[in-house]
Amino acid sequence: MQSKHLIDYIFIGLLVLLNWRCLPVSEKESMPPLPNESNTDVEKKINYLSKIIQNNQANAEVFYQRAALNLSIGKENLALADIDRALTLKSDQAEYYYLKALALDQKGDFANALAAARKAQLLEQQEGILPSPTSFQFIGKLYYLQKDTAQARRYLVAAQQAFPDHAEIYYYLGLLGKDAGDSARAVGFLKKAIELQPNYPEVYLSLIDFYKKRGNKRQAIAAAAQAVESCPNQPKLMEIYADLLITNQEREALAIQWYRRAADMWTDNWRLHYIVGMYYYRKQVYREAEKYLKTALANKPDLEKALYSLGMIYEYQQHNLPEALAQYEKAAQITPYDTTVTYSVRRVKRKIAYEEYKKSPQYFLDQMRKRKQEEAAGALEQPDDQD
């Protein structure tokens, strides 16, 4: 699981675990500082370091500095390339390994991130340097992600003692409690994390999941309601909240509101758009139904019911027979034994053929012949005049 606070970890790691070193540059050039609130032009700093590297590729510290900058803007592959070069030149620097661990963590390579972090810790021990609380937190998280619960608890408890107000520590301690089936610890730590940082989506996801697995639907709904209020830009939380509400028919309209909000933010989630589209189709709000069903199909083309529903909209609401036929035929390819779909294909083909016939000269002749026949029949039915 990749934490929401990954970027926070990067900057905390860069500021706490790493040291900004001086470089051998000319008197006219000064080393740019790491990005901060008042100095955020990272690309210029990277370009500056690149020029230094062009002239001197044997300075490990320069590669390390550029790696830190690349990592700070989410370019972990470039950061890893630079930090590996730095380690090739100078392999006894703990901060280099910590930076590598941060980059690997950002990539989701937790096993190698843990190995790099442990190597950094070993180098610190050899130099008689006490590990920072931040490193305990980071390593504890990595041990948890590698399912080493004993080591994870050891490091996270140490981090908690140093950082009693850090939400992420309580999040992982809550996960440890959840995995162990310890309800009190799981809920207590997760709620503590929310108390410290209310806009923490992963904590809500874990807490809701815990309540759902325990069959406590009421508390799951309450946690989800708090989640969507505290984290207003998280469509996954909106979807989970709607999933909980939709099971109660009386709350269907409210559930659809949250499905729609999530769908509008999460345009490549076919399920959300399908649910909203089919709801509007049933409610005969056809314009909205078309909009959401088309998006659902753009992401998952084999939704037979969505195709059939669009076909019905095009046939009966928009009178667009060619488009209706296209949707029905796609549905028939998915479910060729569905007689409703195959009949719809034949029906629309007959309608299209009739529309084409109406445009032909033969239709004009047939209509004239029909009128003459009707006139002749009318004349025969008229009674004779009496004297």
VOPAGU-2260 file (C-alpha; in pm, 1 decimal, decimal comma):
REM VOPAGU-2260
SITE   aa  ch    i         X         Y         Z
SITE  MET   A    0       0,0       0,0       0,0
SITE  GLN   A    1     135,1     334,1    -102,5
SITE  SER   A    2      61,3     605,4     152,4
SITE  LYS   A    3    -104,3     935,2      77,0
SITE  HIS   A    4     181,9    1098,1     260,5
SITE  LEU   A    5     448,0     972,1      22,1
SITE  ILE   A    6     545,1    1322,9     -80,5
SITE  ASP   A    7     551,9    1420,9     286,9
SITE  TYR   A    8     787,4    1134,0     347,8
SITE  ILE   A    9    1011,1    1249,9      68,0
SITE  PHE   A   10    1043,8    1602,5     200,7
SITE  ILE   A   11    1071,9    1493,0     563,5
SITE  GLY   A   12    1329,7    1239,3     458,9
SITE  LEU   A   13    1521,8    1487,8     252,5
SITE  LEU   A   14    1521,0    1744,9     529,1
SITE  VAL   A   15    1577,1    1516,6     826,9
SITE  LEU   A   16    1765,7    1214,4     698,9
SITE  LEU   A   17    1974,9    1393,8     437,3
SITE  ASN   A   18    2219,8    1679,1     467,0
SITE  TRP   A   19    2271,0    1945,4     200,2
SITE  ARG   A   20    2645,9    1948,6     143,7
SITE  CYS   A   21    2870,0    2217,6      -4,4
SITE  LEU   A   22    3012,2    2151,8    -347,7
SITE  PRO   A   23    3346,0    2256,3    -495,1
SITE  VAL   A   24    3227,1    2531,8    -727,5
SITE  SER   A   25    3379,4    2852,3    -844,2
SITE  GLU   A   26    3361,5    3171,6    -636,4
SITE  LYS   A   27    3114,4    3321,7    -883,8
SITE  GLU   A   28    2867,5    3034,2    -849,5
SITE  SER   A   29    2679,1    2940,1    -534,8
SITE  MET   A   30    2512,7    2606,5    -470,9
SITE  PRO   A   31    2131,5    2637,4    -497,2
SITE  PRO   A   32    1942,6    2530,1    -185,9
SITE  LEU   A   33    1686,0    2252,9    -172,5
SITE  PRO   A   34    1335,1    2360,7    -271,6
SITE  ASN   A   35    1133,7    2530,8      -3,3
SITE  GLU   A   36     832,8    2761,0      17,3
SITE  SER   A   37    1025,5    3061,5    -109,8
SITE  ASN   A   38    1250,3    2885,5    -360,3
SITE  THR   A   39    1073,4    2624,8    -572,7
SITE  ASP   A   40    1240,0    2648,6    -910,9
SITE  VAL   A   41    1367,8    2292,5    -897,9
SITE  GLU   A   42    1429,1    2253,4   -1269,4
SITE  LYS   A   43    1677,6    2542,1   -1272,8
SITE  LYS   A   44    1866,5    2384,3    -985,5
SITE  ILE   A   45    1872,3    2049,9   -1163,7
SITE  ASN   A   46    2002,8    2215,0   -1480,3
SITE  TYR   A   47    2270,9    2387,8   -1276,9
SITE  LEU   A   48    2382,3    2058,3   -1122,1
SITE  SER   A   49    2379,3    1893,1   -1463,8
SITE  LYS   A   50    2628,2    2149,0   -1590,5
SITE  ILE   A   51    2854,3    2069,5   -1296,4
SITE  ILE   A   52    2828,0    1697,8   -1371,9
SITE  GLN   A   53    2926,6    1757,4   -1733,8
SITE  ASN   A   54    3255,4    1899,1   -1611,5
SITE  ASN   A   55    3308,8    1654,5   -1326,9
SITE  GLN   A   56    3150,4    1310,6   -1324,5
SITE  ALA   A   57    3357,2    1183,2   -1036,0
SITE  ASN   A   58    3188,2    1380,9    -758,3
SITE  ALA   A   59    2938,4    1157,1    -578,6
SITE  GLU   A   60    2790,8    1447,0    -387,6
SITE  VAL   A   61    2671,0    1621,2    -703,6
SITE  PHE   A   62    2483,9    1312,1    -817,5
SITE  TYR   A   63    2336,0    1280,4    -469,3
SITE  GLN   A   64    2216,2    1641,8    -472,9
SITE  ARG   A   65    2056,6    1604,6    -815,9
SITE  ALA   A   66    1892,6    1280,2    -709,4
SITE  ALA   A   67    1736,9    1457,6    -410,0
SITE  LEU   A   68    1597,0    1729,9    -634,7
SITE  ASN   A   69    1455,9    1482,7    -887,6
SITE  LEU   A   70    1292,5    1285,1    -610,9
SITE  SER   A   71    1136,0    1599,8    -467,1
SITE  ILE   A   72     938,2    1643,8    -791,1
SITE  GLY   A   73     842,6    1278,6    -828,0
SITE  LYS   A   74    1105,9    1172,3   -1082,3
SITE  GLU   A   75    1211,6     862,6    -893,4
SITE  ASN   A   76    1370,3     683,9   -1190,6
SITE  LEU   A   77    1608,1     973,3   -1253,8
SITE  ALA   A   78    1673,9     994,8    -880,7
SITE  LEU   A   79    1762,6     625,6    -863,6
SITE  ALA   A   80    1997,6     653,5   -1159,4
SITE  ASP   A   81    2182,5     940,3    -989,8
SITE  ILE   A   82    2193,1     783,1    -645,1
SITE  ASP   A   83    2326,5     455,4    -785,6
SITE  ARG   A   84    2599,7     654,7    -956,9
SITE  ALA   A   85    2675,7     831,2    -629,3
SITE  LEU   A   86    2696,0     497,8    -446,0
SITE  THR   A   87    2929,7     361,4    -710,9
SITE  LEU   A   88    3162,1     653,8    -640,2
SITE  LYS   A   89    3114,3     658,5    -263,5
SITE  SER   A   90    2946,8     359,6     -99,6
SITE  ASP   A   91    2987,4     444,4     269,9
SITE  GLN   A   92    2735,7     730,2     297,3
SITE  ALA   A   93    2424,5     649,8     499,8
SITE  GLU   A   94    2230,4     942,7     357,1
SITE  TYR   A   95    2281,2     806,7       7,1
SITE  TYR   A   96    2114,7     481,1     105,0
SITE  TYR   A   97    1832,1     662,2     279,7
SITE  LEU   A   98    1767,0     861,3     -35,0
SITE  LYS   A   99    1768,7     540,4    -238,5
SITE  ALA   A  100    1520,1     389,3       5,9
SITE  LEU   A  101    1290,1     690,3     -34,1
SITE  ALA   A  102    1303,2     663,2    -413,0
SITE  LEU   A  103    1233,7     289,0    -408,1
SITE  ASP   A  104     946,6     346,8    -166,9
SITE  GLN   A  105     800,0     597,8    -409,5
SITE  LYS   A  106     819,3     335,9    -685,3
SITE  GLY   A  107     646,4      79,7    -463,5
SITE  ASP   A  108     955,2    -143,6    -443,8
SITE  PHE   A  109     927,8    -191,4     -68,9
SITE  ALA   A  110    1161,3    -490,9     -35,9
SITE  ASN   A  111    1457,4    -309,5    -190,1
SITE  ALA   A  112    1359,8      12,0     -11,1
SITE  LEU   A  113    1383,6    -173,8     319,6
SITE  ALA   A  114    1721,1    -322,3     224,0
SITE  ALA   A  115    1855,0      25,0     141,0
SITE  ALA   A  116    1717,7     174,9     462,7
SITE  ARG   A  117    1867,5    -105,7     672,5
SITE  LYS   A  118    2203,7     -53,3     498,4
SITE  ALA   A  119    2186,1     316,4     588,6
SITE  GLN   A  120    2107,8     227,9     948,2
SITE  LEU   A  121    2402,6     -14,7     960,7
SITE  LEU   A  122    2639,0     252,8     832,2
SITE  GLU   A  123    2510,9     493,8    1097,9
SITE  GLN   A  124    2571,2     234,8    1368,7
SITE  GLN   A  125    2925,9     181,0    1245,3
SITE  GLU   A  126    2986,2     554,8    1274,4
SITE  GLY   A  127    2823,8     570,9    1616,9
SITE  ILE   A  128    2530,9     780,5    1490,9
SITE  LEU   A  129    2194,6     726,8    1658,9
SITE  PRO   A  130    1911,0     669,5    1407,1
SITE  SER   A  131    1661,9     954,5    1382,7
SITE  PRO   A  132    1298,4     901,3    1485,1
SITE  THR   A  133    1203,6     963,0    1122,1
SITE  SER   A  134    1413,8     667,4    1013,4
SITE  PHE   A  135    1240,3     447,6    1271,5
SITE  GLN   A  136     903,7     552,5    1131,9
SITE  PHE   A  137    1013,1     493,2     773,9
SITE  ILE   A  138    1169,1     155,1     842,1
SITE  GLY   A  139     871,2      49,7    1053,9
SITE  LYS   A  140     640,0     126,9     763,3
SITE  LEU   A  141     857,4     -74,9     525,0
SITE  TYR   A  142     865,7    -371,2     761,7
SITE  TYR   A  143     486,3    -360,5     778,1
SITE  LEU   A  144     458,4    -356,4     399,9
SITE  GLN   A  145     690,1    -658,6     394,7
SITE  LYS   A  146     461,5    -829,7     648,0
SITE  ASP   A  147     724,0    -846,1     921,6
SITE  THR   A  148     487,4    -741,3    1198,3
SITE  ALA   A  149     725,6    -790,3    1489,2
SITE  GLN   A  150     991,7    -562,5    1345,0
SITE  ALA   A  151     729,6    -317,8    1221,2
SITE  ARG   A  152     583,2    -285,0    1570,8
SITE  ARG   A  153     927,7    -240,8    1723,8
SITE  TYR   A  154    1021,3      45,7    1494,4
SITE  LEU   A  155     679,1     211,1    1494,1
SITE  VAL   A  156     653,4     210,6    1872,7
SITE  ALA   A  157     996,2     373,9    1890,6
SITE  ALA   A  158     880,5     632,1    1637,5
SITE  GLN   A  159     559,4     690,9    1832,2
SITE  GLN   A  160     757,7     770,4    2145,9
SITE  ALA   A  161     955,3    1030,7    1952,3
SITE  PHE   A  162     664,6    1161,6    1741,1
SITE  PRO   A  163     348,7    1124,7    1953,3
SITE  ASP   A  164     155,4    1359,1    1724,2
SITE  HIS   A  165     240,1    1204,6    1387,1
SITE  ALA   A  166     -70,6    1059,8    1220,1
SITE  GLU   A  167     104,7     815,0     992,0
SITE  ILE   A  168     262,1     627,2    1280,3
SITE  TYR   A  169     -81,8     565,4    1430,6
SITE  TYR   A  170    -210,5     461,4    1088,7
SITE  TYR   A  171      41,4     178,8    1061,8
SITE  LEU   A  172      -1,8      83,5    1426,1
SITE  GLY   A  173    -374,9      65,8    1351,7
SITE  LEU   A  174    -308,1    -162,0    1056,6
SITE  LEU   A  175    -101,2    -388,1    1280,1
SITE  GLY   A  176    -391,7    -406,8    1525,1
SITE  LYS   A  177    -637,0    -471,9    1242,9
SITE  ASP   A  178    -426,7    -753,8    1100,2
SITE  ALA   A  179    -395,1    -908,1    1444,6
SITE  GLY   A  180    -772,2    -892,4    1500,2
SITE  ASP   A  181    -724,4    -655,5    1793,1
SITE  SER   A  182   -1035,6    -438,3    1761,9
SITE  ALA   A  183    -948,6    -199,8    2041,4
SITE  ARG   A  184    -600,7    -122,6    1909,7
SITE  ALA   A  185    -710,0    -109,4    1546,5
SITE  VAL   A  186    -995,4     134,0    1601,9
SITE  GLY   A  187    -811,0     331,0    1867,5
SITE  PHE   A  188    -499,7     391,7    1660,5
SITE  LEU   A  189    -692,1     462,7    1339,6
SITE  LYS   A  190    -918,4     711,5    1513,7
SITE  LYS   A  191    -612,7     874,0    1668,7
SITE  ALA   A  192    -464,1     914,7    1321,5
SITE  ILE   A  193    -787,6    1080,4    1204,7
SITE  GLU   A  194    -787,8    1305,3    1509,2
SITE  LEU   A  195    -436,7    1420,7    1425,5
SITE  GLN   A  196    -501,1    1450,6    1052,6
SITE  PRO   A  197    -867,5    1447,8     949,3
SITE  ASN   A  198    -798,1    1453,6     572,8
SITE  TYR   A  199    -616,9    1117,8     561,8
SITE  PRO   A  200    -799,3     894,2     307,7
SITE  GLU   A  201    -607,4     572,0     374,3
SITE  VAL   A  202    -703,2     577,8     740,5
SITE  TYR   A  203   -1072,3     607,7     656,5
SITE  LEU   A  204   -1042,9     326,1     401,7
SITE  SER   A  205    -891,5      97,5     664,2
SITE  LEU   A  206   -1142,3     194,3     931,7
SITE  ILE   A  207   -1441,3     147,0     700,7
SITE  ASP   A  208   -1304,6    -187,2     582,9
SITE  PHE   A  209   -1258,4    -296,1     944,6
SITE  TYR   A  210   -1619,1    -211,3    1032,2
SITE  LYS   A  211   -1752,1    -381,1     717,7
SITE  LYS   A  212   -1565,0    -703,1     786,7
SITE  ARG   A  213   -1700,8    -699,4    1142,0
SITE  GLY   A  214   -2053,8    -656,4    1007,7
SITE  ASN   A  215   -2093,4    -318,1    1172,9
SITE  LYS   A  216   -2263,8    -140,1     886,7
SITE  ARG   A  217   -2388,2     154,9    1090,0
SITE  GLN   A  218   -2036,9     249,5    1203,5
SITE  ALA   A  219   -1902,2     186,9     853,1
SITE  ILE   A  220   -2155,6     435,7     712,4
SITE  ALA   A  221   -2073,3     686,7     984,3
SITE  ALA   A  222   -1700,7     657,8     912,2
SITE  ALA   A  223   -1762,5     688,6     537,1
SITE  ALA   A  224   -1980,5     997,6     587,3
SITE  GLN   A  225   -1701,7    1157,0     790,5
SITE  ALA   A  226   -1451,2    1053,7     525,3
SITE  VAL   A  227   -1625,8    1222,1     230,4
SITE  GLU   A  228   -1670,8    1537,2     435,2
SITE  SER   A  229   -1308,7    1549,9     549,6
SITE  CYS   A  230   -1159,1    1435,2     216,9
SITE  PRO   A  231   -1377,1    1609,6     -44,6
SITE  ASN   A  232   -1161,7    1520,6    -344,6
SITE  GLN   A  233   -1137,1    1144,7    -297,4
SITE  PRO   A  234   -1370,1     962,4    -540,2
SITE  LYS   A  235   -1277,8     622,1    -397,2
SITE  LEU   A  236   -1420,9     725,6     -60,4
SITE  MET   A  237   -1732,3     858,8    -233,7
SITE  GLU   A  238   -1776,6     527,1    -412,4
SITE  ILE   A  239   -1744,9     329,7     -88,9
SITE  TYR   A  240   -1992,1     559,7      85,0
SITE  ALA   A  241   -2239,7     519,5    -201,4
SITE  ASP   A  242   -2193,9     139,8    -196,3
SITE  LEU   A  243   -2293,6     140,8     169,6
SITE  LEU   A  244   -2595,3     366,2     110,4
SITE  ILE   A  245   -2728,1     187,2    -198,5
SITE  THR   A  246   -2818,5    -124,5      -0,4
SITE  ASN   A  247   -3100,0      77,8     156,9
SITE  GLN   A  248   -3363,5     158,2    -105,8
SITE  GLU   A  249   -3469,0     468,6      82,2
SITE  ARG   A  250   -3118,1     606,6      40,9
SITE  GLU   A  251   -3084,8     526,3    -329,3
SITE  ALA   A  252   -3112,5     888,5    -442,6
SITE  LEU   A  253   -2844,7     997,0    -196,1
SITE  ALA   A  254   -2622,3     709,5    -304,2
SITE  ILE   A  255   -2656,8     812,2    -669,5
SITE  GLN   A  256   -2555,4    1167,1    -581,9
SITE  TRP   A  257   -2229,0    1033,3    -440,4
SITE  TYR   A  258   -2179,9     791,1    -728,7
SITE  ARG   A  259   -2223,8    1080,7    -969,1
SITE  ARG   A  260   -1980,6    1306,6    -781,6
SITE  ALA   A  261   -1726,3    1026,8    -782,6
SITE  ALA   A  262   -1786,3     950,9   -1151,3
SITE  ASP   A  263   -1738,7    1314,2   -1250,7
SITE  MET   A  264   -1398,4    1310,0   -1080,7
SITE  TRP   A  265   -1298,7     955,0   -1182,6
SITE  THR   A  266   -1362,4     950,3   -1554,3
SITE  ASP   A  267   -1195,6     615,1   -1622,8
SITE  ASN   A  268   -1394,8     419,4   -1363,5
SITE  TRP   A  269   -1648,1     232,6   -1576,0
SITE  ARG   A  270   -1841,0      99,6   -1277,7
SITE  LEU   A  271   -1932,1     443,8   -1144,8
SITE  HIS   A  272   -2049,2     567,5   -1483,1
SITE  TYR   A  273   -2242,4     246,5   -1546,6
SITE  ILE   A  274   -2428,7     268,5   -1214,4
SITE  VAL   A  275   -2520,3     633,5   -1270,5
SITE  GLY   A  276   -2611,8     578,7   -1635,1
SITE  MET   A  277   -2840,9     283,7   -1564,4
SITE  TYR   A  278   -3006,1     472,7   -1279,4
SITE  TYR   A  279   -3090,0     764,3   -1508,8
SITE  TYR   A  280   -3209,9     521,9   -1775,7
SITE  ARG   A  281   -3454,9     366,4   -1530,7
SITE  LYS   A  282   -3568,4     714,4   -1426,4
SITE  GLN   A  283   -3612,6     807,6   -1796,2
SITE  VAL   A  284   -3358,8    1090,7   -1773,8
SITE  TYR   A  285   -3223,3     988,3   -2109,3
SITE  ARG   A  286   -2975,5    1264,3   -2180,0
SITE  GLU   A  287   -2788,8    1196,8   -1856,0
SITE  ALA   A  288   -2819,6     823,1   -1910,2
SITE  GLU   A  289   -2658,0     853,1   -2252,8
SITE  LYS   A  290   -2373,4    1064,0   -2117,1
SITE  TYR   A  291   -2273,7     825,6   -1838,0
SITE  LEU   A  292   -2332,2     503,3   -2030,6
SITE  LYS   A  293   -2110,9     624,3   -2317,0
SITE  THR   A  294   -1830,0     697,3   -2071,3
SITE  ALA   A  295   -1876,0     356,6   -1909,0
SITE  LEU   A  296   -1850,6     188,4   -2248,8
SITE  ALA   A  297   -1545,6     392,6   -2342,8
SITE  ASN   A  298   -1369,9     227,1   -2049,8
SITE  LYS   A  299   -1534,1    -116,2   -2073,3
SITE  PRO   A  300   -1684,3    -187,6   -2417,5
SITE  ASP   A  301   -1840,6    -524,0   -2325,8
SITE  LEU   A  302   -2122,7    -392,0   -2104,5
SITE  GLU   A  303   -2415,9    -559,6   -2279,5
SITE  LYS   A  304   -2687,7    -387,3   -2075,1
SITE  ALA   A  305   -2531,5     -46,7   -2134,3
SITE  LEU   A  306   -2519,4    -114,4   -2508,2
SITE  TYR   A  307   -2880,3    -232,0   -2515,3
SITE  SER   A  308   -2996,2      66,5   -2309,2
SITE  LEU   A  309   -2816,5     308,4   -2540,3
SITE  GLY   A  310   -2979,0     132,2   -2833,8
SITE  MET   A  311   -3322,1     190,5   -2681,3
SITE  ILE   A  312   -3242,3     557,6   -2623,2
SITE  TYR   A  313   -3127,2     605,2   -2982,6
SITE  GLU   A  314   -3421,1     410,7   -3126,0
SITE  TYR   A  315   -3713,5     552,3   -2930,5
SITE  GLN   A  316   -3594,7     884,3   -2787,6
SITE  GLN   A  317   -3358,3    1022,7   -3048,6
SITE  HIS   A  318   -3494,4     826,5   -3348,0
SITE  ASN   A  319   -3138,9     763,8   -3458,8
SITE  LEU   A  320   -3184,5     420,0   -3612,7
SITE  PRO   A  321   -2829,8     365,9   -3747,0
SITE  GLU   A  322   -2679,9     440,3   -3405,9
SITE  ALA   A  323   -2940,5     223,5   -3234,9
SITE  LEU   A  324   -2853,2     -63,7   -3467,8
SITE  ALA   A  325   -2482,0     -18,9   -3397,3
SITE  GLN   A  326   -2542,0     -51,3   -3021,4
SITE  TYR   A  327   -2773,3    -351,6   -3056,8
SITE  GLU   A  328   -2527,5    -530,8   -3284,1
SITE  LYS   A  329   -2244,8    -477,3   -3035,3
SITE  ALA   A  330   -2466,8    -617,4   -2761,2
SITE  ALA   A  331   -2558,1    -914,8   -2979,5
SITE  GLN   A  332   -2191,2    -995,4   -3032,1
SITE  ILE   A  333   -2149,6   -1018,6   -2654,9
SITE  THR   A  334   -2470,9   -1216,9   -2588,9
SITE  PRO   A  335   -2566,9   -1380,6   -2920,3
SITE  TYR   A  336   -2828,5   -1602,1   -2751,4
SITE  ASP   A  337   -3019,8   -1312,8   -2594,0
SITE  THR   A  338   -3342,2   -1315,3   -2796,2
SITE  THR   A  339   -3438,8    -965,8   -2679,4
SITE  VAL   A  340   -3120,6    -823,1   -2826,5
SITE  THR   A  341   -3131,6   -1022,7   -3149,4
SITE  TYR   A  342   -3497,1    -930,2   -3202,5
SITE  SER   A  343   -3404,9    -563,5   -3153,6
SITE  VAL   A  344   -3142,3    -597,2   -3426,4
SITE  ARG   A  345   -3400,2    -738,5   -3668,3
SITE  ARG   A  346   -3660,2    -479,5   -3570,9
SITE  VAL   A  347   -3429,3    -184,7   -3632,5
SITE  LYS   A  348   -3305,7    -331,4   -3957,6
SITE  ARG   A  349   -3668,8    -347,9   -4076,5
SITE  LYS   A  350   -3722,9      12,8   -3967,7
SITE  ILE   A  351   -3409,5     126,2   -4150,2
SITE  ALA   A  352   -3514,0     -65,1   -4463,0
SITE  TYR   A  353   -3854,9      98,3   -4447,4
SITE  GLU   A  354   -3699,7     444,6   -4411,1
SITE  GLU   A  355   -3482,8     376,6   -4715,2
SITE  TYR   A  356   -3786,5     253,2   -4905,5
SITE  LYS   A  357   -3970,0     578,0   -4821,6
SITE  LYS   A  358   -3694,2     770,9   -4999,0
SITE  SER   A  359   -3717,5     563,9   -5315,1
SITE  PRO   A  360   -3925,9     631,6   -5634,0
SITE  GLN   A  361   -4104,8     301,9   -5574,9
SITE  TYR   A  362   -4250,3     437,4   -5251,3
SITE  PHE   A  363   -4392,0     736,9   -5443,5
SITE  LEU   A  364   -4548,0     509,6   -5703,1
SITE  ASP   A  365   -4688,4     277,1   -5439,5
SITE  GLN   A  366   -4842,5     569,2   -5253,4
SITE  MET   A  367   -5007,2     699,5   -5574,9
SITE  ARG   A  368   -5141,0     350,7   -5650,8
SITE  LYS   A  369   -5274,2     322,0   -5298,4
SITE  ARG   A  370   -5455,2     656,4   -5318,2
SITE  LYS   A  371   -5617,5     559,7   -5648,5
SITE  GLN   A  372   -5732,0     232,7   -5503,7
SITE  GLU   A  373   -5877,9     413,2   -5202,8
SITE  GLU   A  374   -6056,7     662,5   -5427,7
SITE  ALA   A  375   -6199,8     383,8   -5641,7
SITE  ALA   A  376   -6318,2     193,8   -5336,2
SITE  GLY   A  377   -6480,3     509,8   -5202,9
SITE  ALA   A  378   -6665,4     566,7   -5526,0
SITE  LEU   A  379   -6811,1     215,3   -5523,0
SITE  GLU   A  380   -6938,7     262,3   -5172,2
SITE  GLN   A  381   -7138,9     580,4   -5256,0
SITE  PRO   A  382   -7523,3     514,6   -5285,5
SITE  ASP   A  383   -7705,8     582,7   -5614,8
SITE  ASP   A  384   -7897,8     911,9   -5633,3
SITE  GLN   A  385   -8276,7     868,4   -5605,8
SITE  ASP   A  386   -8521,6    1060,5   -5829,8
